[in-house]
């Protein structure tokens, strides 16, 4: 099928309608440099959407019971885009009308009287209902612009669903910081569709709480997964309601996010306070945010990141497969991006708000982290990742370095911050454990019934009224100094305290490489140093670590009592090489 002309596309997406919602200054900045559209990207989006339509058709015909409905809203959006885009092979395919009716009818059936829907274990959830509308609102805009008579029954059902959902979102609450902005952006979209001021009133109540962003550009949850949710929300509100000051907030985070990126496009998430702290996400999820602001600001760095994302393997799955509806709703996204600058590939960035350092020297990247939340509390919303170092050379990846001791089952070393002195980085932690002495006479209870309290080292609970007891204290001091020279790292580790405490360092490498200089431990993918130097190779890239040592073979209980009590573990996937010793422990090794 021939490419759609610019005039036809602008007519289809009703650019004039969109432009009426923003200032001439805003819209002019988007288009002042060029009005050329990216026709190649458009065709990729259409093709990706068509493939998704085929998958969604199969999904709807074989759908199993579920309590998570984004596939249904995603299907509706994909069907809408395909039906109305002239380059789609499903353009004006009548069968899609029935599929769209089926999808929206199912959502109406699942909707509670208050307008909300479930999402997994979140029952009658206003914020999750907001996430569902993120796909439906752009579809509603396209349906309204096209004003196709054959779609009237479907559009009426959609509007009925959206109005009810809007009430649930408008009057309901949230769980997390980012939910406020998701809800606000959806309310802005509902206002732009229905012109009901009550949506703006509630949105402004949320915005009046203030948007926190630290000096590094991170939001309170320090989550790469949820930062992209927040950026998208601020851009949506700014675009629809002419509040360009919100773009500055998103821009600051997007610039920071680049420095979290590894060569494969995945983002370091060591400092996250949410579930992605052990499950990194791809920068491809940020694509539309980078693209919009690159055009708005005519910013070459944002444009260069946009083009970088287009080269990533995840671009098809995370962008092309589901974004056509957004490009049809906001045609400014289709403008060619200015990307005249090279992205920085040599830098040292110290994000002091998270105690995270990111270092890049060409194809070598490293992270140093000392910013876990104290005391250790295993919960969503707390930073509790014990990884203090990562290293990557091209394809070869040292996913993490951790240190654990057998000191009173207190588990992993988690630094009390991070200090930088030129090219030297210092991590330190002082652990304390206690023996509790008899209660003072005035605290005794003849019946032996004492308060059920937490031990002062936060390891366990018991009916011993710990705060009222005198105690004997034992300490363990750990200090790690990391020095960097041109992408080579030296690590000086010292652990001082009671004698003969087991020290275990865990070097976790990517599971698809090849290790040399090791001997097998008891469990699969666990190894000890056999040679002085261990080498890890993947493709043409090699990482060397050493010298090693192997003074004990005890690998149980590395996580500590907080985890073992619940039969849990923090051990990640990959090949683990253990360096072991005992206190007093002093060791120097290099990673290169």
C-alpha positions in Angstrom: 0.0 0.0 0.0 1.4 3.5 -0.9 2.5 5.8 1.8 -0.1 8.2 3.2 0.5 11.8 2.2 1.3 14.4 4.8 -1.9 16.3 4.1 -4.0 13.2 4.4 -2.3 12.2 7.6 -2.9 15.7 9.1 -6.5 15.5 8.1 -6.8 12.1 9.6 -5.3 13.1 12.9 -7.0 16.5 13.0 -3.9 18.3 13.9 -5.8 21.6 14.1 -7.9 20.2 16.8 -4.8 19.2 18.8 -3.1 22.5 18.2 -6.1 24.4 19.6 -5.3 23.0 23.0 -1.8 24.4 23.2 -0.2 27.7 22.8 1.3 28.9 19.5 4.7 29.1 21.2 4.5 25.4 22.2 3.3 24.2 18.8 5.6 26.5 17.0 8.7 25.1 18.8 7.7 21.6 17.8 7.5 22.5 14.1 9.8 25.5 13.6 12.9 23.5 12.5 11.2 21.1 10.2 7.7 19.9 9.1 9.0 16.7 7.6 7.4 13.6 8.9 9.2 10.4 9.6 7.5 8.2 7.0 9.8 5.2 7.6 8.9 5.2 11.3 5.2 5.6 10.4 5.3 2.5 8.3 7.1 0.6 11.1 4.4 1.6 13.5 1.7 0.5 11.2 3.3 -2.8 10.6 4.0 -3.3 14.3 0.3 -2.5 15.1 -0.9 -4.9 12.4 1.1 -7.7 14.0 -0.4 -6.8 17.4 -3.9 -6.9 15.9 -3.3 -10.4 14.8 -2.1 -11.4 18.3 -5.0 -9.7 20.0 -7.5 -11.4 17.7 -6.0 -14.7 18.7 -6.0 -13.6 22.4 -9.6 -12.6 22.4 -10.8 -15.8 20.7 -8.9 -17.9 23.3 -9.0 -15.7 26.4 -8.7 -17.3 29.7 -10.2 -15.9 32.9 -8.0 -13.1 34.3 -8.2 -10.2 36.7 -5.7 -8.0 34.7 -7.3 -6.2 31.8 -4.6 -4.3 30.0 -4.6 -6.8 27.1 -8.3 -5.9 26.5 -7.6 -2.1 26.5 -4.5 -2.6 24.4 -6.5 -4.6 21.9 -9.2 -1.9 21.6 -6.5 0.7 21.0 -4.7 -1.4 18.4 -8.0 -2.2 16.6 -8.9 1.5 16.5 -5.6 2.5 15.0 -5.7 -0.3 12.4 -9.3 0.4 11.4 -8.6 4.1 10.8 -5.1 4.2 9.4 -5.0 3.9 5.6 -1.7 2.1 5.5 -2.9 -0.7 7.7 -3.9 -4.0 6.1 -6.9 -3.8 8.5 -8.0 -0.4 7.2 -11.8 -0.3 7.4 -11.9 -4.0 8.0 -15.5 -4.5 9.1 -14.7 -7.5 11.4 -12.7 -5.2 13.6 -15.9 -3.3 14.5 -17.3 -6.5 16.1 -14.0 -7.1 17.9 -14.0 -3.6 19.3 -17.6 -4.0 20.4 -16.6 -7.3 22.1 -13.7 -5.7 23.9 -15.6 -2.6 25.3 -18.6 -4.7 26.2 -16.3 -7.0 28.2 -14.8 -4.0 30.0 -18.3 -2.7 30.8 -19.2 -6.1 32.2 -16.1 -6.1 34.4 -16.6 -2.5 35.6 -17.9 -2.0 39.2 -20.8 0.4 39.9 -18.3 3.0 41.1 -16.5 2.9 37.8 -13.4 1.1 38.8 -11.9 -2.3 37.7 -9.7 -4.8 39.4 -6.1 -5.4 38.5 -4.7 -8.6 39.9 -4.9 -8.3 43.7 -5.8 -4.7 43.6 -9.6 -4.7 43.8 -11.7 -1.8 42.7 -8.6 0.1 42.0 -8.8 3.8 40.9 -5.1 4.1 39.8 -5.2 0.8 37.9 -8.4 1.9 36.2 -6.3 5.0 35.2 -3.7 2.8 33.7 -6.4 1.1 31.6 -7.6 4.4 30.3 -4.1 5.3 29.1 -4.8 3.2 26.1 -8.5 4.0 25.7 -8.2 7.8 25.8 -6.1 8.1 22.6 -8.5 5.7 21.0 -11.4 7.8 22.0 -9.8 10.9 20.5 -9.2 9.1 17.2 -12.8 7.8 17.1 -14.2 11.3 17.7 -12.1 12.8 15.0 -13.0 10.2 12.4 -16.7 10.4 13.4 -17.4 7.2 11.4 -21.1 6.4 11.5 -20.5 2.6 11.6 -18.6 3.1 14.9 -21.3 5.1 16.7 -22.5 2.1 18.8 -18.9 1.3 19.8 -18.1 4.9 20.5 -21.2 5.3 22.7 -20.2 2.2 24.7 -16.7 3.5 25.1 -17.8 6.9 26.3 -20.2 5.3 28.8 -17.3 3.2 30.1 -15.0 6.2 30.3 -17.4 8.5 32.1 -18.1 5.8 34.7 -14.3 5.1 35.0 -13.7 8.8 35.3 -15.9 9.1 38.3 -14.1 6.2 40.0 -10.7 7.8 39.3 -11.9 11.3 40.2 -13.3 10.4 43.6 -11.0 7.5 44.5 -7.6 7.2 46.1 -4.1 6.0 45.3 -1.3 3.7 46.7 2.0 5.2 45.6 3.6 8.5 44.7 3.4 7.9 41.0 -0.3 7.1 41.1 -1.1 10.7 41.8 0.4 11.7 38.4 -1.1 8.8 36.5 -4.5 9.7 37.8 -3.9 13.4 37.1 -2.9 12.7 33.5 -5.9 10.6 32.9 -8.1 13.3 34.4 -6.5 15.8 31.9 -7.3 13.5 29.0 -10.9 13.0 30.2 -11.2 16.8 30.4 -9.9 17.2 26.9 -12.6 14.7 25.7 -15.6 15.7 27.8 -14.8 19.3 28.8 -16.1 18.7 32.4 -14.4 21.0 34.9 -14.7 18.5 37.7 -11.8 16.5 36.2 -9.5 19.5 36.4 -10.6 20.3 40.0 -9.5 16.9 41.2 -6.4 16.9 39.1 -5.3 20.2 40.6 -5.9 18.8 44.1 -3.3 16.2 43.4 -0.9 18.6 41.7 -1.2 21.0 44.6 0.6 18.4 46.8 3.8 19.3 44.9 6.0 17.3 42.6 9.1 16.1 44.4 12.2 15.7 42.3 15.6 15.5 43.9 18.7 17.3 42.6 19.7 14.3 40.5 16.4 14.4 38.7 14.9 11.3 40.4 11.4 11.0 41.8 10.7 9.7 45.4 10.6 6.0 44.4 13.9 6.3 42.4 12.4 3.7 40.1 13.2 3.6 36.4 10.0 1.7 35.8 7.8 4.3 37.4 9.8 7.3 36.3 8.7 6.7 32.8 5.1 6.6 34.0 5.6 9.9 35.7 7.4 11.5 32.8 4.6 10.5 30.5 2.0 11.9 32.9 3.7 15.3 33.1 4.1 15.5 29.3 0.5 14.6 28.8 -0.8 17.2 31.2 1.5 19.8 29.8 0.6 19.1 26.3 -3.2 18.9 26.7 -3.6 21.8 29.2 -0.8 24.2 28.1 1.3 23.7 31.2 4.8 23.5 29.6 6.5 24.0 33.0 5.8 20.3 33.6 8.0 19.5 30.6 11.0 20.8 32.5 10.5 18.2 35.2 10.3 15.3 32.7 13.3 16.6 30.8 15.5 16.7 33.9 14.6 13.0 34.6 15.1 12.0 31.0 18.6 13.4 30.9 19.5 11.6 34.2 18.0 8.4 32.8 20.4 8.3 29.9 23.3 7.9 32.4 21.6 4.9 33.9 21.6 3.1 30.6 23.8 0.1 29.8 25.0 -0.7 26.3 22.0 -3.1 25.8 19.5 -0.4 26.6 18.6 -1.7 30.0 18.6 0.7 32.9 20.6 0.3 36.1 18.0 0.1 38.9 20.2 -0.5 42.0 18.8 2.5 43.8 15.1 1.8 43.0 12.7 1.6 45.9 10.3 -0.5 43.9 10.2 -4.0 42.4 12.5 -3.1 39.6 15.5 -2.8 41.9 16.2 -6.4 40.9 14.5 -6.4 37.5 15.8 -3.7 35.2 13.6 -2.2 32.5 14.6 -1.0 29.0 15.0 2.6 28.1 12.8 1.8 25.1 9.8 2.3 27.5 10.7 6.0 27.5 10.7 6.4 23.7 7.7 8.6 23.2 8.8 10.9 26.1 12.3 11.4 24.6 10.7 11.9 21.1 8.2 14.5 22.2 10.6 16.6 24.2 13.4 16.3 21.6 11.0 17.9 19.1 9.6 20.4 21.6 13.0 21.7 22.8 14.8 20.9 19.5 17.2 19.2 21.9 20.0 17.2 20.1 20.8 15.0 23.1 17.2 14.0 23.6 17.0 13.4 19.9 20.2 11.3 20.0 18.7 9.1 22.7 15.5 8.8 20.7 17.5 7.5 17.7 19.5 5.2 20.0 16.3 3.6 21.3 15.2 3.0 17.7 18.3 0.8 17.2 17.7 -1.4 20.3 16.3 -5.0 20.0 13.4 -4.1 22.3 12.2 -1.2 20.1 9.8 -3.5 18.2 8.2 -5.1 21.2 8.0 -2.1 23.5 7.3 0.7 21.0 6.3 -0.4 17.5 3.9 -3.0 18.6 1.7 -0.6 20.6 2.3 3.1 19.9 0.5 3.8 16.6 -2.6 5.0 18.4 -0.5 7.6 20.3 1.1 8.9 17.0 -2.4 9.2 15.6 -3.7 11.1 18.6 -0.7 13.4 18.7 0.7 13.8 15.3 3.6 16.0 16.5 5.3 12.7 17.5 5.7 11.9 13.8 7.9 14.9 13.1 11.5 13.9 12.3 13.8 14.2 15.3 16.8 16.4 15.3 19.7 14.3 16.5 22.9 16.1 15.5 25.0 15.3 18.6 26.9 12.2 19.7 25.8 10.8 23.0 28.5 11.0 25.8 30.3 7.7 26.2 32.9 8.9 28.7 31.6 10.2 32.0 31.5 9.9 35.7 28.2 10.8 37.3 27.7 10.9 41.1 24.0 10.9 41.9 24.3 12.0 45.5 20.5 11.8 46.2 20.8 8.0 45.7 24.5 7.5 46.6 25.0 6.0 43.2 28.0 6.5 40.8 27.8 5.7 37.1 31.1 5.4 35.3 31.5 4.9 31.5 34.7 4.6 29.5 33.6 3.7 26.0 32.4 0.2 26.0 33.1 -0.2 29.7 30.4 0.8 32.3 30.4 0.4 36.1 28.1 1.2 39.0 29.0 1.9 42.6 26.1 2.0 45.1 25.8 2.8 48.7 22.3 4.1 49.1 20.1 1.4 50.6 17.5 2.6 53.1 18.3 2.0 56.7 17.3 0.1 58.8 16.8 -2.9 56.4 13.0 -3.4 56.0 12.0 -5.8 53.2 9.0 -3.9 51.7 8.0 -2.2 48.5 9.0 1.4 48.8 12.3 0.6 50.5 15.7 0.4 48.8 17.2 -2.9 50.0 19.5 -4.1 47.1 22.8 -5.3 48.6 24.7 -4.9 45.3 27.5 -2.4 45.7 29.3 -2.8 42.4 28.5 -3.8 38.8 30.8 -3.9 35.7 30.2 -4.4 32.0 32.5 -4.7 29.0 30.4 -4.9 25.8 28.6 -8.2 25.9 30.4 -9.5 29.1 28.5 -8.5 32.3 29.4 -8.8 35.9 25.8 -8.3 37.1 26.7 -7.7 40.7 29.2 -7.9 43.5 28.0 -8.4 47.1 29.7 -9.1 50.4 28.1 -11.2 53.2 29.4 -12.2 56.6 28.4 -14.9 59.1 28.3 -12.2 61.9 25.1 -13.0 63.8 23.2 -13.8 60.6 23.1 -10.1 59.7 23.5 -10.9 56.0 24.8 -8.6 53.4 27.0 -5.6 53.6 24.9 -2.5 52.9 26.9 0.7 53.0 26.0 3.7 55.1 26.3 6.1 52.1 29.1 6.7 49.5 32.0 9.1 49.7 33.9 10.3 46.6 37.5 11.6 46.7 38.6 12.2 43.1 38.7 8.7 41.6 38.4 6.8 44.9 35.0 5.8 46.3 34.5 4.6 49.9 31.7 2.4 51.2 31.5 1.7 54.9 29.1 -0.1 57.3 29.2 -0.7 61.1 27.1 -3.7 62.2 26.2 -4.2 65.8 24.8 -7.3 67.5 23.8 -7.6 71.1 23.6 -9.9 74.1 20.8 -8.7 76.4 21.3 -8.6 80.1 18.7 -9.1 82.9 16.1 -6.4 83.3 16.5 -3.7 85.9 14.4 -4.4 89.0 11.8 -1.7 88.2 11.2 -3.4 84.8 10.6 -6.9 86.0 7.2 -8.6 85.9 6.5 -11.5 88.3 4.4 -13.2 85.7 7.1 -13.1 83.1 4.8 -11.3 80.6 6.9 -8.8 78.8 6.3 -6.6 75.7 6.7 -8.3 72.4 9.4 -6.2 70.8 11.9 -6.1 68.0 15.5 -6.8 68.8 17.6 -3.7 68.7 19.6 -5.0 65.7 16.3 -5.5 63.8 16.8 -9.3 63.3 14.0 -10.8 65.2 11.1 -10.3 67.7 10.4 -11.8 71.1 8.5 -11.1 74.3 11.6 -9.8 76.1 11.1 -6.1 76.2 14.5 -5.5 74.5 14.5 -1.7 74.8 14.3 -1.9 78.6 17.4 -4.2 78.9 21.0 -3.3 79.3 23.1 -5.0 76.6 26.6 -6.1 75.6 27.6 -5.0 72.1 29.8 -6.7 69.5 30.7 -4.8 66.3 31.8 -5.6 62.8 33.3 -2.8 60.7 33.5 -3.2 56.9 35.2 -0.8 54.6 35.5 -1.1 50.8 37.5 1.4 48.8 37.1 1.3 45.0 39.6 3.2 42.8 39.1 3.7 39.0 41.7 4.3 36.4 40.7 4.3 32.7 38.0 1.7 33.2 40.2 -0.5 35.5 39.0 -0.9 39.1 40.9 -1.8 42.2 38.9 -2.9 45.3 40.4 -2.8 48.8 38.3 -4.6 51.3 38.8 -4.8 55.0 36.5 -6.4 57.6 37.4 -6.0 61.3 35.6 -7.4 64.4 35.4 -10.7 66.2 37.8 -13.4 64.9 37.0 -16.2 62.4 33.8 -14.6 61.0 33.2 -16.0 57.5 33.5 -13.4 54.7 31.9 -14.3 51.4 32.1 -12.1 48.3 29.6 -13.0 45.5 30.6 -12.1 41.9 27.5 -12.9 39.7 28.2 -13.0 36.0 25.7 -13.3 33.1 24.5 -16.8 32.7 25.4 -17.1 29.0 29.1 -16.6 29.2 32.2 -18.8 29.8 34.2 -18.9 33.0 37.8 -19.9 33.4 39.9 -20.4 36.6 37.1 -21.8 38.7 36.1 -25.0 40.5 32.6 -26.1 41.1 30.8 -25.7 44.4 27.9 -27.8 45.6 25.1 -26.0 43.8 24.6 -25.6 40.1 26.2 -22.4 38.8 28.2 -21.8 42.0 32.0 -21.8 41.9 35.0 -20.9 43.9 38.3 -19.4 42.8 40.7 -22.2 41.6 43.3 -20.0 39.9 44.5 -16.6 41.1 42.6 -14.9 38.3 39.1 -15.7 37.1 38.1 -14.8 33.5 34.6 -14.4 32.2 34.1 -14.3 28.4 31.1 -13.6 26.3 31.6 -13.1 22.6 34.8 -11.2 22.1 34.6 -9.4 25.5 36.5 -10.6 28.6 36.3 -9.6 32.3 39.2 -10.5 34.6 38.9 -10.6 38.4 41.6 -11.4 40.9 43.6 -12.3 42.8 41.1 -14.5 44.5 41.1 -16.6 47.7 39.2 -19.5 49.0 39.5 -20.0 52.8 36.0 -21.5 53.6 33.2 -23.3 51.7 30.2 -22.2 53.6 27.6 -20.6 51.3 24.5 -21.1 53.4 22.8 -18.1 55.0 24.3 -15.4 52.9 21.0 -13.4 52.8 20.8 -13.2 56.6 18.0 -13.9 59.1 15.6 -11.3 57.8 15.3 -13.4 54.6 16.0 -16.9 55.8 13.2 -16.7 58.4 10.8 -16.5 55.4 12.7 -19.1 53.3 13.6 -16.2 51.0 16.7 -15.4 49.0 18.2 -12.5 47.1 20.4 -14.7 44.9 20.1 -13.6 41.3 20.3 -15.6 38.1 23.7 -16.2 36.7 27.0 -17.8 37.4 28.3 -17.1 40.9 32.0 -17.1 41.7 32.7 -16.8 45.5 35.8 -15.3 47.1 36.0 -16.4 50.7 38.0 -15.6 53.8 37.7 -15.0 57.6 38.3 -12.1 59.9 40.5 -10.2 60.3 40.0 -9.9 56.5 42.0 -7.6 54.3 42.1 -8.2 50.5 42.9 -6.2 47.4 41.7 -7.3 43.9 41.3 -5.8 40.5 38.4 -5.9 38.0 39.2 -5.1 34.4 
